[in-house]
Amino acid sequence: MIIKALLCLLFISVPDYALSDNREKNDTTISLKEVTVQAEFVQSVGNRDEIILTKKQREFGTNALDAISSLPQFSTAISATSLQTADMRSVAIFINGMPSDAATLRTYQGNDIKKVTYYHEPPAKYQMMASGPVIDVTIRRRKDRLYSAYINALNAVTTGYGTDQASLTYADSLNMLTANYFIDYRNVDRSTNADYDYRSALSSYRSRDGQYSGHYQYGQLIYQRYQGANLFNANVRYGNRPGHIRNKQSTLYTDNARDLSGLRDHDLRSDDDRWSADLYFRHDFAGKRSLAVNVVNTFSSSESHNRLWLKMPEQYSSMDYDILNNIDNRYYSIIAQADYTTPLWKGELNTGAYFNYKELRQSYNGGPESYLNMRQHYAYIAYTGRYKRLSYYASLGANAVAQHPVSGQSFVNVIPYSSLTLFYRFTRTFSTRLIAKLKGTRPTTGDLAENRVNIDSRFIATGNPALKPYRTFSLTFKPQYSTSDGWLSLSPSIEYLYSHHPNVPCLLSDGDNIVMMPMRINARNELNGTMIVNYSPCNWMMLQSYYQYFHDGYSTPSSTIRHNYHRIGGMVAMSYRRLQFIASVNSPDKSFSGDMVTRSGWQYYASVSWKKGALSAGVEWRYASQNDYVRYRGIGFSATESTCWKGMKNLVAINLTYFFSKGKARKQAKKSLNNSDNDSGLIDSNTAKQD
């Protein structure tokens, strides 16, 4: 009993599927009284797994996002605002082929899911919209639905924190109209301690009082009309993201001759107002052929106001300063994409073209306006096929990026795109997937613009108009083993990435100042290894655990970097009648970027929820063991920043969810292609962000 209890604590979640070459009912599916441990149908073809959820999985949690998270590929959660893989990688969400988000997916119920297509790497047509794992959720409409309402409220009782949303939908035989509203808000204590070592002097700051307040909200109106072989969809959306960080600090300035004390205030305000209009049209031809066209216009007005104010004793008043960094941006983008799909040679051929034009007008401290623009042309062709036990996905493309930066020196870069995925099933319980990929990454307008902001009086962050797109080659090997009864699965993977001339933040000396800007370095080598174990020891418990190893190597003008670190985590999910319980733990996460390293603390989570019919209620607890930590290191300079989100460190929140539907409606076809643009012209250093 002791050994079994230890296994329950070490492992977690739903065991993996016994994948088959053809879509067929899985004879080994095991339905339990409270938990179902396998998907009902799975088809693995090339770079994707097509999954049909079981009845029990559809009933997990309170919405479609909860239900999908119960699959073994993902980290199980209830009322989450994002989807992550079992090893904590972010997953891009598409709904019926169009880019979406977790908040929109939450407006659907588990029974609305027709199937989930899980892409281990984004296919060619999604290449400009996602960089990691992707799910495309096919939603079906029940014929007895005329209108529906969804309300989800998650609000903390220990601090100012919450994510609330509401959705209304009307549908008839030809039309569908949906209105969505979502808000994610914070009003919490936030304190930052920092040390900036310039070698000749050390500036230390200790927080006396700090606060973050802000929110992200959007309103969305979607109209869709379907008749015959034609589908039209119009989507209008407005969102804004204001944020305010205020930090009062005591100061200790040390040089070779003296130690001086003073007071400093840091005040950072930012905002981004964004409007988008999205038009989509699709025509279905005979023989399962289709042509889709999508055009998206995005307008954004963003601003950042950063102030550093220092007051020293009167006899050292010459050291006082009042530094202002005021940035105002106007941004416009248009995206157009056409995509054609047709059956070919017992497989599927997909080809298309993508165009994006964006421009940014920026002014600094009320000075003259600078201007930059960027054009991107991308064409692709992809084929999915099968030969006996081997299925494959192959794609080719070319991405031409034309930049006209602030410096006025225009240039064009052409980056080839290619991808090959091979999936082979050796036995009913063992399979492998090999993924090779070459892709390009372009800089954002924020990276290319001036964007000058003082982190300290002598420590400045800027953009770099000389940045260019760069190429990354990756090779991933993913074997998969699961027992025939599905109670245990092992999912190891190893991934190698090589980036040629990537852009990373680098520290440079500029007189007495230190400047951090994105720069082109020679190369970057990354090696990642992961082991995911899914285990179900009993009929009311699901267990999952993971282990990760990361190696990162590159050289900046300041130093040669060799990073190695390990990460572990696990989760347990239990269900009894109308009650569901989830607990998880994850070790600290690290992120390496040029001369900067960021690190978080241990993360703990637990939730209990009760569900009856259309109503559910629950309570959740989150705990972070230590502060967020940032380290900078260059020639003649080093710095550390430690930030504590006091209200978020030990948080208790109440969650209420209500879903209502009534009436009859014809099944509505959905979009198979859609785009969005989230660029704004700001960068991390001049944005007041949430935790």
DRENVO-556693 format. One line per 3 residues: their letters; for each residue x, z, y of C-alpha. Coordinates in Angstrom, 1 decimal, padded with zeros to 4 digits. Example, Ala and Ser with C-alpha at 12.3 -4.5 7.8 and 13.67 -1.06 7.14 Angstrom:
AS = 012.3,007.8,-004.5 ~ 013.7,007.1,-001.1
//
This chain:
MII = 000.0,000.0,000.0 ~ 002.9,000.8,002.4 ~ 004.5,-002.6,001.7
KAL = 001.2,-004.4,002.3 ~ 000.6,-002.5,005.5 ~ 004.0,-003.5,006.7
LCL = 003.3,-007.2,005.9 ~ 000.1,-007.0,007.9 ~ 002.1,-005.8,010.9
LFI = 004.9,-008.4,010.6 ~ 002.8,-011.5,010.1 ~ -000.2,-012.9,011.8
SVP = -003.2,-015.4,012.0 ~ -004.9,-018.1,010.1 ~ -002.9,-019.8,007.4
DYA = -002.2,-023.5,007.8 ~ -004.1,-026.4,006.3 ~ -003.4,-028.2,003.1
LSD = -003.0,-031.6,004.8 ~ -004.2,-034.8,003.1 ~ -003.4,-038.4,003.6
NRE = -007.0,-039.4,003.7 ~ -009.8,-037.6,005.5 ~ -011.7,-035.8,002.8
KND = -013.3,-032.5,002.2 ~ -010.6,-029.9,001.4 ~ -011.5,-028.4,-002.0
TTI = -009.3,-025.4,-001.4 ~ -011.1,-024.2,001.8 ~ -011.8,-020.5,001.4
SLK = -014.8,-019.1,003.3 ~ -014.7,-015.3,003.7 ~ -017.4,-013.0,004.9
EVT = -015.9,-012.6,008.3 ~ -013.0,-015.0,008.6 ~ -012.4,-018.6,007.4
VQA = -008.7,-019.3,006.8 ~ -008.7,-023.2,006.7 ~ -010.0,-026.1,008.6
EFV = -012.8,-028.0,006.9 ~ -011.2,-031.5,007.3 ~ -007.6,-032.5,008.3
QSV = -006.1,-035.9,008.6 ~ -002.5,-036.3,009.5 ~ -001.4,-039.7,010.8
GNR = 001.9,-040.3,012.5 ~ 002.2,-038.1,015.6 ~ -001.2,-036.4,015.3
DEI = -003.4,-034.1,013.2 ~ -007.2,-034.7,013.4 ~ -008.9,-031.4,012.7
ILT = -012.6,-030.6,011.9 ~ -013.2,-026.9,012.4 ~ -015.2,-024.8,009.9
KKQ = -018.4,-023.0,010.8 ~ -016.6,-019.7,011.0 ~ -013.9,-021.1,013.3
REF = -016.5,-022.5,015.6 ~ -018.1,-019.0,015.8 ~ -014.8,-017.3,016.7
GTN = -014.8,-015.8,020.2 ~ -017.2,-016.9,022.9 ~ -016.4,-020.5,023.7
ALD = -014.6,-023.7,022.5 ~ -011.2,-022.5,023.8 ~ -011.4,-019.3,021.7
AIS = -012.5,-021.3,018.6 ~ -009.6,-023.7,018.9 ~ -007.1,-020.8,019.5
SLP = -008.1,-019.5,016.0 ~ -006.4,-022.5,014.4 ~ -003.0,-021.7,012.9
QFS = -001.2,-024.1,015.3 ~ -002.1,-021.9,018.3 ~ -001.8,-018.3,019.6
TAI = -005.2,-016.7,019.0 ~ -006.9,-015.2,022.1 ~ -010.4,-014.4,023.5
SAT = -011.4,-015.5,027.0 ~ -007.9,-016.8,027.8 ~ -007.2,-019.1,030.7
SLQ = -004.6,-021.2,028.9 ~ -003.8,-022.5,025.4 ~ -000.4,-021.9,023.7
TAD = 001.1,-022.9,020.4 ~ 002.0,-020.2,017.9 ~ 005.5,-020.1,019.3
MRS = 004.2,-019.7,022.9 ~ 004.6,-023.3,024.2 ~ 002.1,-024.4,026.7
VAI = -000.4,-027.0,025.4 ~ -001.9,-029.7,027.6 ~ -005.7,-030.0,027.2
FIN = -007.6,-033.2,027.2 ~ -011.4,-033.5,026.7 ~ -012.6,-036.8,025.3
GMP = -009.4,-038.4,026.4 ~ -009.3,-037.2,029.9 ~ -006.9,-034.5,031.3
SDA = -008.7,-031.2,031.7 ~ -007.9,-027.5,031.6 ~ -008.7,-024.3,029.8
ATL = -011.4,-023.3,032.3 ~ -013.3,-026.5,031.7 ~ -012.9,-026.2,027.9
RTY = -014.4,-022.7,028.1 ~ -017.7,-024.1,029.4 ~ -018.3,-025.6,025.9
QGN = -019.3,-023.7,022.8 ~ -017.5,-023.9,019.5 ~ -020.4,-025.8,018.0
DIK = -019.9,-028.5,020.7 ~ -016.5,-029.5,019.2 ~ -016.7,-032.6,017.1
KVT = -013.0,-032.7,016.3 ~ -009.6,-031.6,017.7 ~ -006.8,-034.1,017.8
YYH = -003.4,-032.3,018.0 ~ -000.5,-034.4,019.2 ~ 002.9,-032.8,018.5
EPP = 004.2,-035.1,021.3 ~ 002.1,-036.9,023.9 ~ 001.2,-040.5,023.0
AKY = 002.3,-043.4,025.3 ~ -001.0,-043.5,027.2 ~ -000.7,-039.7,028.1
QMM = 003.0,-039.9,028.8 ~ 002.6,-039.7,032.6 ~ 000.3,-036.7,032.3
ASG = 001.9,-034.4,029.7 ~ 005.4,-033.4,028.5 ~ 004.7,-031.2,025.5
PVI = 002.1,-030.6,022.8 ~ -001.3,-032.0,023.6 ~ -004.8,-031.5,022.2
DVT = -007.6,-034.0,022.7 ~ -011.0,-032.3,022.1 ~ -013.8,-034.6,021.2
IRR = -017.0,-032.9,022.5 ~ -020.5,-033.7,021.1 ~ -023.7,-033.1,022.8
RKD = -026.6,-031.6,020.8 ~ -029.7,-033.7,021.1 ~ -031.9,-030.7,022.0
RLY = -030.0,-030.0,025.2 ~ -031.5,-030.8,028.6 ~ -029.7,-028.4,030.8
SAY = -027.2,-025.6,030.2 ~ -025.4,-022.8,032.1 ~ -022.2,-021.0,031.4
INA = -020.9,-017.8,033.1 ~ -017.6,-016.0,032.4 ~ -016.4,-013.0,034.3
LNA = -013.1,-011.3,033.6 ~ -012.3,-008.6,036.1 ~ -009.8,-005.7,036.1
VTT = -010.9,-002.1,036.6 ~ -007.3,-000.9,037.4 ~ -006.3,-003.4,040.1
GYG = -007.4,-006.5,042.1 ~ -007.4,-009.2,039.4 ~ -010.0,-011.5,037.9
TDQ = -010.9,-015.0,036.6 ~ -014.5,-016.0,037.1 ~ -016.3,-019.2,036.5
ASL = -019.8,-020.8,036.4 ~ -021.0,-024.2,035.2 ~ -024.3,-026.0,035.3
TYA = -025.1,-029.2,033.4 ~ -028.1,-031.5,033.4 ~ -028.4,-034.4,031.0
DSL = -031.1,-037.0,030.1 ~ -031.1,-040.2,028.0 ~ -028.8,-042.1,030.5
NML = -027.3,-039.6,032.9 ~ -025.3,-036.4,033.0 ~ -024.6,-034.2,036.0
TAN = -022.2,-031.2,035.9 ~ -021.2,-028.7,038.5 ~ -018.2,-026.4,037.9
YFI = -016.8,-023.6,039.9 ~ -013.7,-021.5,039.0 ~ -011.7,-018.8,040.8
DYR = -008.6,-016.9,039.8 ~ -007.8,-014.1,042.3 ~ -005.1,-011.4,042.8
NVD = -004.8,-008.5,045.2 ~ -002.0,-006.3,043.7 ~ 001.0,-004.3,044.7
RST = 004.1,-006.3,044.4 ~ 007.6,-005.0,045.2 ~ 011.0,-006.8,045.1
NAD = 014.5,-005.3,045.0 ~ 017.3,-007.6,045.6 ~ 021.1,-007.8,046.0
YDY = 023.0,-010.7,047.5 ~ 026.7,-010.6,047.1 ~ 028.6,-013.0,049.4
RSA = 032.0,-011.6,048.4 ~ 032.8,-010.7,052.0 ~ 029.6,-008.7,052.3
LSS = 026.8,-007.3,050.2 ~ 023.2,-007.2,051.4 ~ 021.0,-004.9,049.3
YRS = 017.2,-004.5,049.8 ~ 014.9,-001.9,048.3 ~ 011.2,-002.2,048.5
RDG = 009.2,000.4,050.5 ~ 005.9,-001.3,050.3 ~ 004.8,-004.7,049.0
QYS = 001.6,-006.7,048.4 ~ 000.4,-010.0,047.0 ~ -003.0,-011.4,047.8
GHY = -004.3,-014.9,046.9 ~ -006.4,-017.0,044.7 ~ -006.8,-020.4,043.2
QYG = -010.3,-021.9,043.2 ~ -012.0,-025.2,042.8 ~ -015.4,-026.8,042.9
QLI = -016.2,-029.9,040.9 ~ -019.1,-032.3,040.7 ~ -019.2,-034.9,037.8
YQR = -021.7,-037.7,037.4 ~ -021.8,-039.8,034.3 ~ -024.0,-042.8,033.3
YQG = -024.0,-044.4,029.9 ~ -026.0,-047.5,029.0 ~ -025.3,-049.9,026.2
ANL = -021.6,-050.7,025.9 ~ -020.7,-049.5,029.4 ~ -019.8,-046.0,030.6
FNA = -019.3,-045.0,034.2 ~ -018.0,-041.6,035.4 ~ -017.4,-040.2,038.9
NVR = -015.6,-036.9,039.5 ~ -015.2,-035.3,042.9 ~ -013.2,-032.1,043.2
YGN = -012.0,-029.8,045.9 ~ -009.5,-026.9,045.4 ~ -007.4,-024.6,047.4
RPG = -004.6,-022.2,046.6 ~ -003.8,-019.7,049.4 ~ -001.3,-017.0,048.8
HIR = 000.4,-014.2,050.8 ~ 003.4,-012.1,049.9 ~ 004.4,-009.2,052.1
NKQ = 007.4,-006.9,051.4 ~ 008.8,-004.1,053.6 ~ 012.3,-003.2,052.5
STL = 015.1,-000.8,053.4 ~ 018.4,-002.5,053.9 ~ 022.0,-001.5,053.1
YTD = 024.7,-003.9,054.4 ~ 028.2,-003.4,053.1 ~ 031.4,-005.1,054.0
NAR = 035.1,-004.0,053.9 ~ 034.8,-001.7,056.9 ~ 031.3,-000.2,056.9
DLS = 028.0,000.7,055.3 ~ 025.0,000.1,057.5 ~ 021.3,000.8,057.0
GLR = 018.3,-001.0,058.5 ~ 014.8,-002.2,057.9 ~ 013.6,-005.7,056.8
DHD = 010.2,-007.4,056.5 ~ 009.6,-010.5,054.4 ~ 006.4,-012.3,054.9
LRS = 005.5,-015.6,053.0 ~ 002.2,-017.4,053.4 ~ 001.3,-020.7,051.8
DDD = -001.8,-022.8,051.2 ~ -002.7,-026.0,049.5 ~ -006.0,-027.7,050.1
RWS = -006.7,-030.6,047.8 ~ -009.4,-033.2,047.5 ~ -009.6,-035.8,044.7
ADL = -012.0,-038.6,043.8 ~ -011.9,-040.0,040.3 ~ -013.6,-043.2,039.1
YFR = -013.7,-044.3,035.5 ~ -015.2,-047.3,033.6 ~ -015.1,-048.2,030.0
HDF = -016.5,-051.1,028.0 ~ -016.8,-051.0,024.2 ~ -016.5,-054.4,022.5
AGK = -017.5,-055.2,018.9 ~ -015.1,-054.2,016.2 ~ -014.1,-050.8,017.6
RSL = -012.2,-052.4,020.6 ~ -012.4,-050.8,024.0 ~ -011.1,-051.3,027.5
AVN = -010.8,-048.4,030.0 ~ -009.9,-048.4,033.7 ~ -009.3,-045.3,035.8
VVN = -008.6,-044.9,039.5 ~ -007.8,-041.5,041.1 ~ -007.3,-040.8,044.8
TFS = -005.8,-037.5,045.9 ~ -005.4,-036.0,049.4 ~ -003.6,-032.8,050.0
SSE = -002.8,-030.7,053.1 ~ -000.3,-027.9,052.4 ~ 001.6,-025.4,054.5
SHN = 004.2,-022.7,054.1 ~ 005.2,-020.0,056.7 ~ 008.2,-017.9,055.7
RLW = 009.5,-015.1,058.0 ~ 012.5,-012.8,057.5 ~ 012.9,-010.1,060.1
LKM = 015.8,-007.5,060.2 ~ 016.2,-004.5,062.4 ~ 019.5,-002.6,062.4
PEQ = 020.6,000.5,064.4 ~ 020.8,-000.1,068.2 ~ 024.6,-000.1,068.2
YSS = 024.6,-003.0,065.7 ~ 021.6,-004.9,067.2 ~ 023.7,-008.0,067.2
MDY = 023.0,-008.2,063.5 ~ 019.2,-008.3,064.0 ~ 017.5,-011.5,063.1
DIL = 014.1,-013.1,063.1 ~ 014.1,-016.3,060.9 ~ 011.1,-018.6,060.7
NNI = 010.6,-021.5,058.2 ~ 007.3,-023.3,059.0 ~ 006.5,-026.4,056.9
DNR = 003.4,-028.6,057.2 ~ 002.7,-031.3,054.7 ~ 000.2,-034.2,054.4
YYS = 000.2,-035.8,051.0 ~ -001.7,-038.8,049.5 ~ -001.6,-040.3,046.0
IIA = -003.4,-043.1,044.2 ~ -003.2,-043.6,040.4 ~ -004.6,-046.6,038.6
QAD = -004.4,-047.1,034.8 ~ -005.9,-049.7,032.4 ~ -005.8,-049.1,028.6
YTT = -006.9,-051.3,025.7 ~ -007.3,-050.3,022.1 ~ -008.0,-052.5,019.1
PLW = -007.7,-052.2,015.3 ~ -004.8,-054.3,013.9 ~ -003.4,-054.6,010.3
KGE = -005.3,-051.6,009.0 ~ -003.9,-049.5,011.9 ~ -004.5,-049.2,015.6
LNT = -002.9,-051.0,018.5 ~ -002.9,-049.4,022.0 ~ -001.5,-051.1,025.1
GAY = -001.8,-050.5,028.8 ~ -000.3,-050.2,032.3 ~ -000.1,-047.4,034.8
FNY = 000.6,-047.4,038.6 ~ 001.2,-044.5,041.0 ~ 001.9,-044.5,044.7
KEL = 002.4,-041.3,046.6 ~ 003.6,-040.5,050.1 ~ 004.5,-037.3,051.9
RQS = 004.6,-036.5,055.6 ~ 006.4,-033.3,056.4 ~ 007.2,-031.4,059.6
YNG = 009.6,-028.4,059.9 ~ 009.2,-025.7,062.6 ~ 007.1,-028.1,064.7
GPE = 009.8,-030.8,064.8 ~ 009.4,-034.5,064.3 ~ 007.6,-035.7,061.1
SYL = 009.6,-037.0,058.2 ~ 008.3,-039.5,055.7 ~ 008.9,-040.4,052.1
NMR = 007.1,-042.5,049.5 ~ 007.4,-043.3,045.8 ~ 006.0,-046.0,043.6
QHY = 005.8,-045.9,039.8 ~ 005.0,-048.8,037.4 ~ 004.7,-048.0,033.7
AYI = 003.7,-050.4,030.9 ~ 003.5,-049.5,027.2 ~ 002.5,-050.6,023.8
AYT = 001.9,-048.4,020.7 ~ 000.9,-048.8,017.1 ~ -000.3,-046.3,014.5
GRY = -000.2,-047.3,010.8 ~ 000.2,-046.1,007.3 ~ 002.0,-047.2,004.1
KRL = 001.1,-045.2,001.0 ~ 002.2,-041.5,001.7 ~ 004.0,-042.5,004.9
SYY = 002.2,-042.7,008.2 ~ 003.9,-043.6,011.5 ~ 003.5,-043.9,015.2
ASL = 005.7,-046.2,017.2 ~ 005.6,-047.0,021.0 ~ 007.7,-048.8,023.5
GAN = 007.5,-048.9,027.3 ~ 009.3,-049.2,030.6 ~ 009.0,-047.0,033.6
AVA = 010.1,-048.4,037.0 ~ 010.3,-045.9,039.8 ~ 010.9,-047.0,043.4
QHP = 011.8,-044.2,045.9 ~ 012.0,-044.4,049.7 ~ 013.3,-040.9,050.6
VSG = 013.7,-039.2,053.9 ~ 017.3,-040.6,054.2 ~ 015.9,-044.1,054.4
QSF = 018.0,-045.5,051.5 ~ 015.5,-047.0,049.1 ~ 016.4,-047.6,045.4
VNV = 014.7,-048.6,042.1 ~ 015.3,-047.1,038.7 ~ 014.0,-048.6,035.4
IPY = 013.9,-046.1,032.5 ~ 013.0,-047.3,029.0 ~ 010.4,-045.3,027.0
SSL = 010.3,-045.2,023.3 ~ 008.9,-043.0,020.6 ~ 008.8,-043.0,016.8
TLF = 007.0,-040.4,014.6 ~ 007.2,-040.5,010.8 ~ 004.9,-038.3,008.7
YRF = 005.4,-038.1,004.9 ~ 003.4,-036.0,002.4 ~ 005.5,-035.1,-000.7
TRT = 002.8,-033.0,-002.4 ~ -000.5,-031.4,-001.5 ~ 001.3,-028.4,-000.2
FST = 004.5,-029.8,001.4 ~ 005.0,-032.4,004.2 ~ 007.5,-033.3,006.9
RLI = 007.3,-034.9,010.3 ~ 010.2,-036.5,012.2 ~ 009.9,-037.3,015.9
AKL = 012.4,-039.3,017.9 ~ 011.7,-039.9,021.6 ~ 013.3,-041.3,024.8
KGT = 011.6,-040.6,028.1 ~ 012.2,-040.4,031.8 ~ 011.6,-037.6,034.3
RPT = 011.1,-038.3,038.0 ~ 011.6,-035.8,040.9 ~ 008.6,-034.5,042.8
TGD = 008.0,-035.1,046.5 ~ 008.8,-031.4,047.1 ~ 012.2,-031.8,045.5
LAE = 012.9,-035.0,047.6 ~ 011.7,-033.5,050.9 ~ 013.7,-031.2,053.3
NRV = 011.8,-028.0,052.4 ~ 014.3,-025.7,054.0 ~ 013.5,-022.0,053.4
NID = 015.5,-018.8,053.8 ~ 015.6,-016.5,050.7 ~ 018.1,-014.3,052.6
SRF = 019.7,-014.7,056.1 ~ 022.6,-016.6,054.5 ~ 020.9,-017.8,051.3
IAT = 018.9,-021.0,051.8 ~ 016.9,-023.2,049.4 ~ 016.3,-026.9,050.2
GNP = 015.2,-030.2,048.6 ~ 017.5,-033.2,048.0 ~ 016.5,-036.7,049.1
ALK = 019.3,-038.2,046.9 ~ 017.6,-037.2,043.6 ~ 016.9,-039.9,041.0
PYR = 014.9,-040.0,037.8 ~ 016.8,-039.1,034.6 ~ 016.5,-039.8,030.8
TFS = 016.0,-037.3,028.0 ~ 016.4,-038.1,024.3 ~ 014.9,-035.7,021.7
LTF = 014.9,-035.5,017.9 ~ 012.6,-033.0,016.1 ~ 012.3,-032.2,012.4
KPQ = 009.2,-030.3,011.3 ~ 008.7,-029.5,007.6 ~ 005.4,-027.8,006.6
YST = 004.6,-025.7,003.5 ~ 001.3,-024.1,002.7 ~ 000.0,-022.6,-000.5
SDG = -002.8,-024.5,-002.3 ~ -005.3,-021.7,-001.5 ~ -004.2,-021.7,002.2
WLS = -003.4,-018.0,002.4 ~ 000.2,-018.5,003.4 ~ 002.0,-021.2,005.4
LSP = 005.6,-021.7,006.6 ~ 006.3,-023.9,009.6 ~ 010.0,-024.2,010.5
SIE = 011.2,-026.7,013.0 ~ 014.5,-027.7,014.7 ~ 014.7,-029.7,017.9
YLY = 017.7,-031.3,019.7 ~ 017.5,-032.5,023.3 ~ 020.0,-034.5,025.4
SHH = 019.4,-035.1,029.1 ~ 021.5,-037.6,030.9 ~ 022.2,-036.7,034.5
PNV = 019.3,-034.2,034.8 ~ 018.4,-032.5,038.1 ~ 018.9,-028.8,038.2
PCL = 019.2,-026.1,041.0 ~ 022.8,-025.7,042.0 ~ 024.5,-023.3,044.5
LSD = 026.8,-024.8,047.1 ~ 028.8,-023.3,050.0 ~ 027.9,-024.5,053.5
GDN = 030.2,-022.6,055.9 ~ 029.1,-019.0,055.8 ~ 025.8,-019.9,054.0
IVM = 024.9,-020.5,050.4 ~ 022.6,-023.4,049.8 ~ 020.5,-023.9,046.6
MPM = 019.3,-027.4,046.0 ~ 018.4,-029.6,043.0 ~ 021.4,-031.7,042.1
RIN = 022.3,-034.3,039.5 ~ 024.7,-032.9,036.8 ~ 026.5,-034.8,034.1
ARN = 024.5,-033.8,030.9 ~ 022.5,-031.1,029.3 ~ 022.4,-030.2,025.6
ELN = 019.6,-028.0,024.1 ~ 019.1,-026.9,020.5 ~ 015.9,-025.0,019.5
GTM = 014.9,-023.6,016.2 ~ 011.6,-022.0,015.3 ~ 010.0,-020.4,012.2
IVN = 006.2,-019.7,012.2 ~ 004.6,-017.7,009.4 ~ 000.8,-017.6,008.9
YSP = -000.6,-015.1,006.4 ~ -004.0,-013.7,005.5 ~ -003.6,-010.6,003.3
CNW = -007.4,-009.9,003.1 ~ -010.7,-011.4,004.0 ~ -011.1,-009.7,007.4
MML = -007.6,-010.1,008.8 ~ -005.5,-013.0,010.1 ~ -001.8,-012.6,010.8
QSY = 000.9,-014.7,012.5 ~ 004.5,-014.2,013.5 ~ 007.3,-016.4,014.9
YQY = 011.0,-016.4,015.5 ~ 012.8,-018.7,017.9 ~ 016.5,-019.5,018.7
FHD = 017.5,-021.3,021.8 ~ 020.9,-022.8,022.8 ~ 021.4,-024.4,026.2
GYS = 024.6,-025.9,027.5 ~ 025.5,-027.7,030.7 ~ 027.9,-027.6,033.6
TPS = 027.2,-027.3,037.3 ~ 029.6,-027.6,040.3 ~ 030.0,-023.8,040.1
STI = 030.3,-023.0,036.4 ~ 030.0,-024.0,032.8 ~ 026.9,-022.6,031.2
RHN = 026.4,-021.7,027.5 ~ 023.2,-019.7,026.9 ~ 022.0,-018.4,023.6
YHR = 019.0,-016.2,023.1 ~ 016.4,-015.2,020.4 ~ 012.7,-014.5,020.7
IGG = 010.2,-013.0,018.4 ~ 006.5,-012.3,018.5 ~ 003.4,-011.6,016.4
MVA = -000.3,-011.2,016.4 ~ -003.1,-009.7,014.3 ~ -006.8,-010.7,014.6
MSY = -009.5,-008.8,012.8 ~ -013.2,-009.4,012.6 ~ -016.2,-007.3,011.4
RRL = -019.7,-008.5,011.9 ~ -020.2,-008.9,015.7 ~ -016.9,-007.2,016.6
QFI = -013.5,-009.0,017.0 ~ -010.1,-007.4,017.6 ~ -006.9,-009.0,018.7
ASV = -003.4,-007.5,019.3 ~ -000.2,-009.3,020.0 ~ 003.4,-008.6,021.2
NSP = 006.0,-011.0,022.5 ~ 009.7,-010.4,023.3 ~ 011.1,-011.2,026.7
DKS = 011.2,-014.9,027.7 ~ 014.1,-016.5,029.5 ~ 014.4,-019.7,031.5
FSG = 017.7,-021.4,032.3 ~ 017.8,-023.8,035.2 ~ 021.1,-024.7,036.8
DMV = 022.8,-021.7,038.4 ~ 019.5,-019.7,038.1 ~ 018.2,-017.6,035.2
TRS = 014.8,-016.0,035.1 ~ 013.6,-013.4,032.6 ~ 010.4,-011.4,031.9
GWQ = 009.9,-008.2,029.9 ~ 008.2,-007.4,026.6 ~ 004.5,-008.4,026.7
YYA = 001.8,-006.5,024.9 ~ -001.9,-007.4,024.6 ~ -005.0,-006.0,022.9
SVS = -008.7,-006.9,023.2 ~ -012.0,-005.9,021.6 ~ -015.1,-008.0,022.0
WKK = -018.8,-007.8,020.9 ~ -020.9,-010.9,020.5 ~ -024.6,-011.4,019.9
GAL = -026.3,-014.7,020.5 ~ -025.5,-016.2,023.9 ~ -024.1,-012.9,025.3
SAG = -020.7,-011.3,024.7 ~ -018.8,-008.4,026.2 ~ -015.4,-007.0,025.8
VEW = -012.4,-005.1,027.1 ~ -008.8,-006.1,027.2 ~ -005.5,-004.4,027.8
RYA = -002.2,-005.9,029.0 ~ 001.2,-004.2,029.4 ~ 004.5,-005.6,030.6
SQN = 007.5,-003.4,029.8 ~ 009.7,-004.3,032.8 ~ 010.0,-006.4,036.0
DYV = 010.5,-010.1,036.4 ~ 014.2,-010.7,036.9 ~ 016.1,-013.6,038.6
RYR = 019.8,-014.0,038.6 ~ 021.9,-016.5,040.7 ~ 025.6,-017.1,040.1
GIG = 027.9,-019.6,041.8 ~ 031.4,-019.8,043.3 ~ 031.8,-016.9,045.7
FSA = 028.2,-015.8,045.4 ~ 025.9,-013.9,043.1 ~ 022.5,-012.4,043.5
TES = 019.8,-010.6,041.6 ~ 016.1,-010.2,042.3 ~ 013.8,-007.8,040.4
TCW = 010.0,-008.0,041.1 ~ 007.4,-005.5,039.9 ~ 003.8,-006.5,039.8
KGM = 002.6,-002.9,039.7 ~ -001.1,-003.5,039.2 ~ -000.4,-006.1,036.4
KNL = 002.1,-003.9,034.6 ~ -000.6,-001.8,032.8 ~ -004.0,-003.7,033.2
VAI = -007.4,-003.0,031.8 ~ -010.2,-005.6,032.3 ~ -013.8,-006.1,031.4
NLT = -015.1,-009.5,030.2 ~ -018.7,-010.7,030.2 ~ -019.8,-014.1,029.0
YFF = -023.2,-015.7,029.0 ~ -024.2,-019.2,027.8 ~ -027.7,-020.7,028.0
SKG = -029.1,-024.1,027.0 ~ -032.5,-025.6,026.6 ~ -034.2,-029.0,026.2
KAR = -033.4,-032.3,024.7 ~ -030.8,-034.9,025.7 ~ -029.3,-038.0,024.2
KQA = -025.7,-037.8,023.1 ~ -023.4,-038.8,026.0 ~ -020.3,-040.8,025.4
KKS = -017.2,-039.6,027.1 ~ -014.1,-040.8,028.9 ~ -011.1,-041.9,026.9
LNN = -008.7,-042.0,029.8 ~ -008.2,-040.1,033.0 ~ -005.5,-039.1,035.4
SDN = -004.7,-036.4,038.0 ~ -002.0,-035.6,040.6 ~ -000.9,-032.0,041.3
DSG = 002.1,-032.8,043.6 ~ 001.8,-031.2,047.1 ~ 005.3,-031.4,048.8
LID = 006.0,-027.7,048.4 ~ 008.6,-026.1,046.1 ~ 008.8,-022.7,044.3
SNT = 010.9,-021.1,047.0 ~ 008.3,-021.6,049.8 ~ 005.1,-021.0,047.7
AKQ = 003.5,-017.6,047.5 ~ 002.7,-017.6,043.8 ~ 000.8,-015.4,041.4
D = 002.6,-013.7,038.6
//
